[in-house]
Amino acid sequence: MIFFVKILQTKMLHTKSESDITSLAPSSPSRSPKRAYYVQSPSRDSQDGDKSSSMHATPNFRSPMESPSHPSVGRHSRNSSSSRFSGIFRSSSGRKSGRKRMNDKGWPECNVIMEEGNYDELNDKTYMRCCQALMAFLGFIVLFSVFCLIIWGAGRSYKAEVVVRSLSVNNLYIGSGADFTGVPTNMLNLNGSLRISIYNPATFYGIHVSATPVNLIYTDVVVATGQLKKYFQPRKSHRTMMVHIEGTKVPLYGAGSTLVISNNAFKVPLTLEFEIRSRGDVVGKLVRTKHLRRISCPLVLDSTSNRDIKFKKDSCTYR
């Protein structure tokens, strides 16, 4: 009889210990098949005051031994009852939680940008654009070249007109002397001014005028010379220039032997020669027109005359 009582007490203690162990782990799904009911509480992420966004885990106990007030549960039961569930759940208002969404395999979802077309089409479009830009540039160069050629051809016909008006002699003297080497010969002194008229017929550009030295030549000997200063002449304009000509103690050598001098009166046949150069900037420095006029005028100087020598239109040769 005593033996059966001890066996019964041992079974009761064993049953009590199993119930205590079961109450200490109510949250383990692998050991307890019990169901848990959840009460939703307000979520921190919700801004509209909805009180059903998050959930508290509150198990439904079936016996007083499983109650949270049972001393066997202790701190573990209170912590589990106050724990808050969060994760991939969505609130009842339909708003997304702060964490990323997971796919069926448990990997986080990400946005993938899909590019349309292939690289061959992009390369073809880039090549076509480069070809179009090159063709446009070449077309512009061709059109601009044709335009410049037309302007140049039109400007070639506007050649500066030069007219020699007159020559005034202030001093003319021939005397005996010697050159710098001491050779005796006749020496000539001449001082005068030449008046030249220049006309620019161009209608759309001005010209830069310059000239070679203006020479008075006696039998291949330059007895007097002068220089025309460079200047700019506007379009469709006339201008008269004065060139000072001077020769001092010019040796005549053998050429002076043909001169007939009597009572300091003599006549000297001379030739006036020079060139007029004109340059017109039609389109800046890209298109320019250049002209050259060669002028040659024969004349005779009389030492006894003080009148200016006037040149007629056919007295000089203009080339």
C-alpha positions in Angstrom: 0.0 0.0 0.0 2.8 2.4 0.9 4.5 1.4 -2.3 1.5 2.5 -4.5 1.3 5.9 -2.7 4.9 6.7 -3.4 4.4 5.9 -7.1 1.4 8.1 -7.3 3.3 11.0 -5.7 6.2 10.6 -8.1 3.8 10.7 -11.1 2.2 13.9 -9.7 5.5 15.6 -9.3 6.6 14.6 -12.8 3.3 16.0 -14.2 3.8 19.3 -12.3 7.3 19.7 -13.6 6.2 19.2 -17.2 3.5 21.8 -16.8 6.0 24.3 -15.4 8.3 23.7 -18.4 5.4 24.1 -20.8 4.4 27.5 -19.2 8.0 28.8 -19.3 8.1 28.5 -23.1 4.7 29.5 -24.5 6.2 31.4 -27.4 8.1 28.4 -28.9 6.2 27.2 -32.0 8.2 24.0 -32.2 7.3 22.8 -28.7 3.8 24.1 -28.2 1.0 23.7 -30.7 -1.1 26.3 -28.9 -2.6 29.2 -30.9 -1.9 32.8 -30.0 -4.3 35.7 -30.6 -3.0 39.2 -31.3 -4.4 42.6 -30.4 -3.4 45.4 -32.7 -1.9 48.6 -31.2 -1.2 52.1 -32.7 1.9 52.0 -35.0 4.7 54.5 -34.8 4.8 55.0 -38.6 1.1 55.9 -38.8 0.4 59.6 -39.0 -3.4 59.5 -39.0 -3.9 58.1 -35.5 -5.0 54.6 -36.6 -4.7 52.3 -33.5 -4.6 49.0 -35.5 -1.2 49.3 -37.2 1.0 47.1 -34.9 0.1 44.1 -32.8 0.8 42.8 -29.3 1.3 39.2 -28.7 -1.3 38.1 -26.0 -1.6 34.4 -25.7 -5.0 32.8 -24.7 -4.3 30.7 -21.6 -6.5 27.7 -21.0 -5.6 27.0 -17.3 -4.6 29.0 -14.3 -1.1 27.5 -14.5 -0.7 29.3 -17.9 -1.8 32.7 -16.6 0.8 35.6 -16.7 0.2 36.0 -12.9 1.5 32.5 -12.2 4.8 32.7 -10.4 6.3 30.1 -12.7 6.0 32.4 -15.7 7.9 35.3 -14.1 9.8 37.9 -16.1 9.7 35.9 -19.4 6.0 36.0 -19.6 5.7 39.7 -19.0 8.4 40.4 -21.6 6.7 38.2 -24.2 3.4 39.8 -23.5 4.8 43.3 -24.0 6.8 42.6 -27.1 5.9 44.4 -30.3 5.8 42.7 -33.7 7.1 44.5 -36.7 8.6 43.6 -40.0 7.2 43.1 -43.5 3.5 43.4 -42.3 1.5 46.3 -43.6 -0.8 48.5 -41.6 -4.6 48.4 -42.0 -4.5 51.8 -43.6 -2.6 50.3 -46.6 0.7 52.2 -46.0 4.1 50.5 -46.4 6.3 49.9 -43.4 9.9 51.3 -43.2 11.6 48.1 -44.2 12.1 46.9 -47.8 9.8 44.4 -49.3 10.9 40.8 -49.8 10.3 38.6 -52.8 9.2 35.0 -52.7 12.7 33.7 -52.1 13.4 36.1 -49.2 15.6 38.5 -51.1 15.0 42.3 -50.9 13.3 43.8 -54.0 15.0 46.6 -55.9 14.1 48.8 -58.9 15.7 47.7 -62.2 16.0 50.2 -65.0 15.5 48.5 -68.3 17.2 50.1 -71.3 15.4 49.9 -74.6 17.3 49.3 -77.8 20.8 47.9 -78.4 24.2 49.5 -78.7 24.4 49.0 -82.4 21.4 51.4 -83.0 23.0 54.0 -80.7 26.3 53.8 -82.5 24.5 54.2 -85.9 22.6 57.2 -84.6 25.9 58.8 -83.3 27.6 58.1 -86.6 24.8 59.6 -88.6 24.8 62.8 -86.5 28.6 63.2 -87.0 28.2 62.8 -90.7 25.4 65.3 -90.8 27.4 67.8 -88.9 30.4 67.3 -91.1 28.3 67.7 -94.3 26.8 70.9 -92.9 30.2 72.3 -92.1 31.6 71.4 -95.6 28.5 72.9 -97.2 29.0 76.1 -95.3 32.7 76.3 -96.4 31.7 75.7 -100.0 29.0 78.4 -100.0 31.3 80.9 -98.2 34.0 80.2 -100.8 31.7 80.7 -103.7 30.4 84.0 -102.1 34.0 85.2 -101.6 34.9 84.3 -105.1 32.0 86.3 -106.5 32.9 89.3 -104.4 36.6 89.0 -105.4 35.6 88.8 -109.1 33.3 91.9 -108.7 36.1 93.8 -106.9 38.7 93.1 -109.7 36.9 95.4 -112.1 37.3 98.4 -109.7 40.9 99.5 -110.6 42.2 102.8 -109.1 42.4 105.6 -111.7 45.6 107.7 -111.6 46.1 111.0 -113.5 49.3 113.0 -113.4 48.2 116.7 -113.3 51.3 118.9 -113.4 54.9 119.4 -112.4 56.2 122.6 -111.0 60.0 123.2 -110.9 61.4 125.5 -108.2 65.1 125.1 -108.9 67.0 123.8 -111.9 70.8 124.2 -112.2 73.7 122.5 -113.9 77.3 123.2 -113.0 80.8 121.6 -113.1 81.9 119.5 -110.1 83.2 116.2 -109.0 81.6 113.1 -107.5 82.6 111.5 -104.2 85.5 109.7 -105.9 86.9 113.0 -107.2 86.0 112.4 -110.9 85.1 115.7 -112.6 81.6 115.9 -114.2 78.6 118.0 -114.6 76.4 118.2 -111.5 72.6 118.8 -111.6 70.4 120.3 -108.9 66.6 120.0 -109.2 63.8 120.8 -106.8 60.0 120.6 -107.7 56.6 119.2 -106.9 54.4 116.7 -108.7 50.6 116.8 -108.4 48.7 113.5 -108.9 45.0 112.8 -108.8 43.7 109.4 -107.7 40.1 108.1 -107.9 38.7 105.0 -106.2 35.7 103.7 -108.3 34.9 100.8 -105.8 31.3 101.1 -104.5 31.6 98.9 -101.4 35.2 99.0 -100.1 38.0 101.5 -99.6 41.6 101.1 -100.9 45.1 101.4 -99.4 47.3 103.4 -101.7 51.1 103.2 -101.9 53.7 103.9 -104.6 57.2 103.2 -105.6 59.7 106.1 -105.7 58.7 108.8 -108.2 61.8 109.3 -110.4 62.9 111.8 -113.0 65.3 110.0 -115.3 67.8 111.5 -117.7 69.3 108.9 -120.1 69.1 106.1 -117.5 70.4 108.3 -114.7 67.9 109.2 -111.9 68.4 113.0 -111.4 65.5 113.5 -108.9 63.3 111.3 -106.8 60.3 111.6 -104.4 58.0 109.3 -102.4 54.2 109.2 -102.1 53.1 108.5 -98.6 50.8 105.6 -97.9 47.2 106.5 -97.1 43.7 105.0 -97.1 41.1 106.3 -99.6 37.4 105.6 -99.0 35.0 104.2 -101.7 33.8 106.4 -104.5 36.2 109.3 -103.7 38.8 111.5 -105.4 42.0 112.6 -103.9 44.9 114.8 -105.0 48.4 114.1 -103.7 51.5 116.3 -103.8 54.9 114.6 -104.1 58.1 116.5 -103.5 60.9 115.7 -105.9 64.4 116.7 -105.3 67.9 116.0 -106.6 71.1 117.6 -105.2 74.5 117.5 -107.0 73.6 114.5 -109.1 76.6 113.6 -111.3 75.7 113.2 -115.0 79.0 111.7 -116.2 78.9 111.0 -119.9 75.2 111.9 -120.3 75.9 115.5 -119.4 78.2 115.9 -122.4 75.2 116.0 -124.8 73.7 119.0 -123.0 74.0 122.4 -124.7 74.5 125.1 -122.1 74.7 128.7 -123.1 74.5 131.6 -120.6 73.1 129.2 -118.0 70.2 128.4 -120.4 69.5 124.8 -121.3 66.8 122.3 -121.9 66.9 118.8 -120.3 64.7 116.0 -121.7 63.5 113.8 -118.8 61.1 110.9 -118.2 58.8 110.7 -115.2 58.3 107.1 -114.0 56.6 105.5 -111.0 54.0 102.9 -110.0 50.8 103.2 -107.9 49.7 100.2 -105.9 46.2 99.9 -104.5 44.9 97.2 -102.1 41.2 96.7 -101.3 40.0 94.6 -98.3 36.7 93.4 -99.7 35.9 90.9 -96.9 38.4 91.7 -94.3 41.7 90.0 -94.8 40.0 86.9 -96.4 39.3 88.6 -99.7 41.6 91.2 -101.0 42.0 92.9 -104.4 45.3 94.3 -105.6 46.0 96.6 -108.5 49.1 98.1 -110.0 49.3 101.1 -112.3 52.6 101.9 -114.1 52.9 105.6 -115.2 55.4 107.0 -117.6 55.5 110.6 -118.8 58.1 112.2 -121.1 58.8 115.9 -120.5 61.4 118.6 -121.2 62.6 121.0 -118.6 63.5 124.6 -119.6 65.7 126.5 -117.3 64.4 129.8 -118.5 60.7 129.0 -117.9 59.0 129.3 -114.6 55.6 127.9 -115.6 54.3 124.6 -114.4 54.4 121.7 -116.8 50.8 120.4 -117.3 50.2 117.0 -118.6 47.4 116.1 -120.9 45.4 112.9 -120.8 47.4 111.4 -123.7 50.8 112.8 -122.5 51.4 109.9 -120.2 51.2 106.2 -120.5 49.1 104.3 -117.9 49.5 100.5 -117.8 
